[in-house]
Amino acid sequence: MSERPINGLMDTTLDKLKQMVDVNTVIGTPITTADGATIIPVSKVVYGFASGGSEFNSKKPDSENLFGGGSGAGVTITPLAFISIYNGEVKLLNISAYQDSKDRAIGMVPDVLDKIVGLFKKDKDKKSEEHPESVVKEDTTGLEDPKV
């Protein structure tokens, strides 16, 4: 089967799309500030692609079939948030307001986890201060007692 003109048209359009959209477009290149904070941009990339064509007969008897076609693509890049890393603490900073309650709940997860971890750490520290002899030491030998 011979190469169709539409194949070249599609290949060219897809190659141009690949040049415009790469991984660094979605999760951007980290930026480090003078005070040691690292900021990573996060974006949403939406792109569409359409292509079409048709071959039709020429009115001249000895000529090849004619081809008419076209293709197009569109790209939208929307900044969503920044990931901020400072002093070992990671935060997601949304650019836009939350769309609905699900987005708000997902946005609150890191803060809730930090608070839960903080409570357990406080509780563990309090117990070790009250009863230092009852604190179980971690086995660093790598050997475990067999289960009976």
Secondary structure, 3 states (H helix, E strand, C coil): CCCCHHHHHHHHHHHHHHHHCCHHHHECCCEECCCCCEEEEEEEEEEEEEEEEEEECCCCCCCCCEEEEEEEEEEEEEEEEEEEEECCEEEEEECCCCCCHHHHHHHHHHHHHHHHHHHHHHHHHHHHHHCHHHCCCCCCCCCCCCCC
